[in-house]
Amino acid sequence: MTTMLDTTTTELDATVAGPVLEPGDPGYAEEVASFSLTFAATPAVVVGATSAADVAAAVRFAARTGRRVAVQSTGHGLQSDLAGTVLVSTRRMTAVSVDPYAATACVQAGARWRQVIDAAAPYGLAPLNGSSSQVGVVGYTVGGGLGPMARRFGFAADHVRRLTLVTADGAIRDVTAKSDPDLFWAVRGGKSTFGIVTDLEFGLMPVARFYGGCVVFPAEATAAVLHAWREWAPTLSDDTTTSVASDTSIFPPARCFIDCFNASEVALLPPQTASAEMPRMM
């Protein structure tokens, strides 16, 4: 029996350049796979977008069929099983370009930080990525982007210059602080609440040398570590960013981690270092 979803999916398949897949289709499992294994994604339809036009078509399809929309690049931030949704997969949209004179980078929605780091490093520039270079640029940035160089340069979202956004009506919008200040403000921190970002332009930082490291303590030392860290952290220079975390999922039993990153010439914690070749993240 042919259902409405079957019919409209066929129509969508003829509209977009990328694949349109439903559960059971060859390639479906690979398309919905994510870095996070907390949930197994089971969207009703997944669209492998190749452009902003594909994303817009997927959003309009979801509106016609009364389905929610989700977007995924690497799946680091997967929050549910996405059941019943139209999932827009942006992993094919990986273009990255760097303007060394303007100290900016332009990326598509599926680009990862490793690509930007490698493209910017030959010019003595670096993006404000997080501690993992395999995370997607767009998802990290529209979530705010508090990274290893945050105390010196601020949030990644602070340095966005321009973005292309597909809104809930399926329209493709070029958004800047001048063209649409309210929407520009909201997207930088609002994640995908206000639409799907397909292209992003942001500033790069003049970083020629980067040091970073992590010290791991056993769980029973947590109280002492936190007290010591609370006293130590305020003494650091503005060039140094530090954070503390307790992890019970990756390294059971729980251990306490202190990360320290420095974009100056002094290595406070030397286990991880990087030169002008690339500001390497752990």
N, C-alpha and C positions, 0 to 999 in steps of 0.2 A: 504494500500500500504506500502510495506517495503522500507524504505529509506536507503541511505548509512549510515546515523547516527545511525539508528536502528541496522543495521548489525554490525557496528564496536563497538557499545555500548555493544552488546551481546558478542562480542569477548573480550572486555575489562572486562566485568563482569566475564568471565571465567578465566581471568588472575589474578585479584586482590582478596585478601582475604576479603576486606571490601565491603560495598554496593556500587553499581553504580546506581544512580537515575537521572531521568529526570523529568521535570515539569509534575505534575499530578500523579506521582508515590506515593504510600503510604510512608510516612517518609521523602519525599522531603522537605517539609516546615520546619520540625524540623531540618533537616541536614543543611539547609542554613541559619537558624536563627542566628542573631548576637546580640551582646550587643548594638551596635549602631543602633538606629532607624531612622537615617537620611535618609537611603536608604533601600528599600526592595530588597534583593538580588534575582536575577532571572537568574542564570547561565543556560546554555544549558544542562550541565551535572555536577553532583556533585559526587565526589569519596570520600567515607569515608575511608581514608587510615589507615592502621594498621601497616605499616612498610615503610622503605625506598624503598623497592621493589615495593610496591603499588604506592608510589609517582612517582617513575621512570616510571612505566607503564602508569600512568595518563598523564605525560608529553609527552611521546612518542605518546600516543593516540591523544593529542592535536595537535602535530606536523603533524601527518598523516591527520587530518581532518581540518587543517588550522585554528585552534582556539587559542585564547589567553589563558594563564594559570593564575589563581589566587589561592591564598592560604589563609585559614582562620582557626584560632584556636578558639578564643573567639569572634572575630568580633569587638573588641574595635576600630580598625583602619579602618573600612570599608569606602572606599572613593567613591564608585559608586554602581550602581545596578548590576554590573558584567554581564550584558546581553550578551549572546552569548559565554561566557567563559566556560572553564572546571575548575570548582572550586575543589581544593583539600582541604578537611576538615581533619584536623589533630587532632581533639578532642579526638580520641581514643588512641592516642600515648602519654600516660601520665606517663611513667616510670620516676622515680627520684631516684638517689642514691647519697650518700654523703661519701666522704673519709675524715674522720676527721684528719688523719695524714698528708695528702697532702693539706688539707683545700681546697678541690675542690668539685664541684657537677657536675653530669652528668644528663642531662634531655633529654627527647624526645620532639618533636615539639609541642605536645598538653599540656604539663605541665604548671601549673599556679604557680605564686610566692608563694601562700599560702603553697603549698606542699613543696617547697624548704625551706621556713622559718621554718616550723614545723620539717623538717628532720635535719636542721642544728643547730637549737637552743639548743638542749641538749648538744652540744659540744662547746657552747660559740661562735658559728660562725653565720654569717648572710650574705645573698646575697645582692647585690646592686639593689634591686627592686625599683619600683616607689611607689607612694603614695597609690595605690590600690593593694592589694594582689591577686585580682581576674583576673588581666591582665596576658596574656600568657607570659612565660619567653622568648621564642625565638623571637617573634615579637618585644617585647620591646627592647631586647638586640641588635638585628641587626639594629634597628632604632637609636642606639647610647646609649640610656638608661641614661638620666640625672635624677637622683633620689634624695631622701632626704639626702643621705650621700655623695653627689657628691663632695663637697668642701674638704672633708677629704680623699676620696678614688678614686675620678674620675668617669668617665663614666662606666657603666656596660660593654660596648663593650671593654674597655681597659683591662679587666680581662679575656677575652675569651682565652682558651688554645688550643682548638681543636674543629672542627665542621665537620659534615657530610653533604654534599651538593649534591642535585640533580640538575645538570645543564641542559641547554636548549636542549641538545642532548639526555637527558634521562640517562646520566651516573651518577653513584653514586661515589662521590669523598670524600676521607678523606683529609681535608685541615688543615694545620698548618702553622705557620709563617716560618717554615723551608722548608716544602714540596712545598708550593706554596705561596710565600710572597705577590705577587700582589693580588691574589684572596682573600687571608686571610685579607689583608688590606681593600679591596673593600667591602666585605660582612659586615664587622663591621661598619655599618653606612649606607650601601646601601640598607637596607631592603631586599625585595625579587627580586631586579633587576638582580642579578647575579645567581639566582637559589633558590631552596627551601631547607632551612636548616631542616634536620630531627633529628639531634642529636647535642647537644652542651655540651662542658665541659668548666667550668669557675671557677675562684678562689672565695673563700669565705673570708669574712673579720672577724677579731677577735672583735666582738661586744658583750659585756656582758650586756650592759644597753643602752636603747634607749629612748629618750624623743621626743615628737612631739606635735604640736598643730596648731590651725588655729584661726585667729581672723577675724571676718566678720564685715564690715562697710557698711553703706547705700550708695547708688550710689552718693548722693549729697556730700559725704565726699571724693570722689575719688581723687580730685586734692590735697587736704591737705594730704591725706594718702600717695600718691605717693611722694610728696616732703619730708615728714617725713621719709619714707622708704628709699629714696635715701641717706639721711644723716645718717641714722641708720645702714644700711646694711654693709657699709665698716668697721664699728667698731667691727663687730663680729669676733670671733675666727675662725680658719680654721676648727674646729670641727663642725661648725654650718652652715647649708644650709638654705637659705630663698628664697622664691619666692613670686611674687604678680600676681594676676589674676583678671580679671573682667568677671563675668558670667551673661549672659542675658537669657540663655536657661533654666537653672535649677531653678534659684531663681529670676524670674522677680518680680519687676523691678530690674535692674542691681545692683549688690552689689560688693564691692571690697574685695578680700580675701588676707590675708598675712599668708603664711605658714612658720613655723619655726621648723627645725628638728635638734636635737643635739645628737651626739653619745658619748658624754662624761658623766660625773657624774652631770653636772649642768643643771637644767631644766630652760630654758629661758622662755618658754611658757608652763605652766603646765597642760593644759586641757587633753592632751593625754600622758600617760607614759607607759613604758614597762620595764620589768626586763629581767634577763637572760633567763627566760622561753621562751620568743619569742619577737623579735624586732617588735612589732605590728605596722602595718601601718594603717592609717585611711581609 
